[in-house]
Amino acid sequence: MSYTTFRSPAIVIAHRPHGESDRVVTLLTQEHGVIDVRVQSARKYTSRLRYGTQFLSQGIFEYIQARHTWRLIGVHDTINPTLAITDVASVAALFRDITYFVQGQDPCPEIYDICNRVLQAPHMDNFGEYVLQKRIEVLHYLGYIDLAGDSLDSIEILSPEIIKKYHQMILNAYQVSQM
């Protein structure tokens, strides 16, 4: 049986162990949106795919759609951004939002572009606030938050009141999604 090979830029937004040596990786792709792919033997030291499937890895991913799952068959041109621990926590919160709110395999190139811009700007001042703005932008794009005229274009220092307001908007979005 022949499978169609898909090749797409993607970002590893989550991963978890599967079985003895496999790993299930959640990819945010340009073509297929958020997908879970199984990576055979990815946790073995001899695996070619071991380092390309770590959290925050970016690159060109090759995968096939098998009977009931996606399978990763190759990773090319990977970039692993260097982030401070507090920056990793901010980016992880953004990716947690995406895995929670984006269901299925709907193409979402806008969300991919937002995440790509976030990973390109790690050494920016006020990076945590920038990521918070991008979280709001993603939730607005998905229809969970109505900004009602507020603009997220400016990357300036946010006041504690605005940060609190944004966090409350995110909490409300989680509550609405559970109804």
C-alpha positions in Angstrom: 0.0 0.0 0.0 1.4 3.4 -1.0 1.0 6.4 1.2 1.2 10.1 0.2 4.1 11.8 1.8 3.4 15.3 3.0 6.2 17.8 3.5 5.5 21.0 5.5 7.2 23.6 7.7 6.2 22.8 11.3 6.9 23.6 14.9 6.9 21.0 17.7 4.5 22.4 20.2 4.3 19.3 22.5 5.5 15.7 22.8 4.9 12.7 25.1 6.3 9.2 25.4 4.5 6.4 23.7 5.4 2.8 24.5 9.0 1.8 25.2 10.9 4.0 22.8 8.3 5.9 20.6 7.2 9.4 21.0 4.0 11.2 20.0 4.7 14.7 18.8 2.2 17.5 18.4 3.1 19.6 15.3 1.7 22.9 14.3 2.0 22.8 10.5 1.2 25.3 7.8 -0.8 22.8 5.7 -2.6 20.6 8.2 -2.9 22.7 11.3 -2.3 20.9 14.6 -1.6 17.2 14.2 -0.3 14.4 16.4 2.4 12.3 14.7 3.9 9.1 16.0 7.7 8.9 15.8 9.0 5.4 15.9 12.0 4.8 18.2 12.5 8.6 18.7 13.6 8.1 22.3 16.5 5.8 21.4 19.9 7.4 21.4 20.6 6.1 17.9 17.5 7.7 16.4 17.9 10.2 13.5 14.7 11.9 14.6 15.5 12.2 18.3 16.7 15.9 18.2 14.4 17.1 15.5 11.4 16.2 17.6 12.2 18.1 20.8 9.9 20.8 22.1 10.2 24.1 20.2 12.0 22.5 17.2 11.2 24.1 13.9 12.0 22.7 10.5 10.6 20.9 7.4 8.8 17.8 8.6 7.9 14.8 6.3 5.0 12.7 7.4 2.4 10.2 6.1 -1.1 9.5 7.1 -1.3 5.9 8.0 -4.5 4.0 8.7 -5.4 5.6 12.1 -2.5 8.0 12.7 0.1 10.3 11.3 3.7 9.0 11.2 6.8 11.1 11.0 9.3 9.9 8.5 11.8 12.7 8.3 12.9 16.1 9.6 15.1 18.5 7.7 16.6 22.0 8.4 15.8 22.0 12.1 16.3 25.0 14.3 16.1 24.8 18.0 15.8 28.3 19.5 17.7 29.2 22.6 15.4 30.7 25.1 15.7 31.7 28.8 13.7 29.5 31.1 11.1 32.3 31.7 10.7 32.7 27.9 10.2 28.9 27.5 7.4 29.1 30.1 5.7 32.0 28.1 6.0 30.1 24.8 4.8 26.9 26.4 1.6 28.8 27.6 1.0 29.9 24.0 1.4 26.4 22.7 -0.8 25.0 25.5 -3.5 27.4 24.3 -3.1 26.2 20.7 -3.3 22.5 21.6 -6.4 23.2 23.8 -8.4 25.4 21.4 -7.4 24.2 17.9 -9.3 21.0 17.3 -8.7 18.7 14.3 -6.6 19.2 11.3 -7.8 22.5 10.0 -5.1 24.5 8.2 -4.3 27.6 10.1 -1.3 29.4 8.5 -2.1 32.6 10.4 -1.5 30.8 13.7 1.6 29.2 12.3 2.9 32.6 11.3 2.2 34.0 14.8 4.1 31.2 16.4 7.0 31.5 13.9 7.3 35.3 14.7 7.3 34.5 18.5 10.2 32.0 18.0 12.1 34.5 15.9 12.1 37.2 18.6 13.4 35.5 21.8 16.0 38.2 22.7 13.5 41.0 22.6 13.0 43.1 25.7 9.6 42.4 27.3 9.4 39.0 25.6 6.8 37.7 28.1 4.5 40.6 27.4 5.0 40.1 23.6 4.0 36.4 23.9 1.0 37.4 26.0 -0.1 39.7 23.2 0.3 36.9 20.7 -1.8 34.5 22.9 -4.6 37.1 22.8 -4.1 37.4 19.1 -4.4 33.6 18.6 -7.6 33.5 20.7 -9.0 36.4 18.9 -8.3 34.7 15.6 -10.1 31.6 16.8 -13.1 33.6 17.9 -12.8 33.1 21.7 -11.9 36.7 22.5 -13.5 39.9 21.1 -11.0 42.8 21.3 -13.7 45.4 20.6 -11.3 48.0 19.1 -8.2 47.2 21.1 -5.0 46.9 19.1 -2.3 44.4 19.6 0.1 45.9 17.0 2.2 47.9 19.4 4.9 46.1 21.4 5.2 48.4 24.3 5.5 47.9 28.0 2.1 46.8 29.3 0.8 48.1 32.5 -0.1 45.6 35.2 -3.8 46.4 34.7 -3.6 45.5 31.0 -1.7 42.3 31.8 -4.3 41.3 34.4 -7.1 42.1 31.8 -5.4 39.9 29.2 -5.0 37.0 31.7 -8.7 37.3 32.6 -9.6 37.2 28.9 -7.6 34.0 28.5 -9.3 32.5 31.6 -12.7 33.4 30.2 -11.9 31.8 26.9 -11.1 28.5 28.7 -14.3 28.7 30.6 -16.4 29.4 27.5 -14.8 26.5 25.7 -15.8 24.1 28.5 -19.5 24.9 28.2 
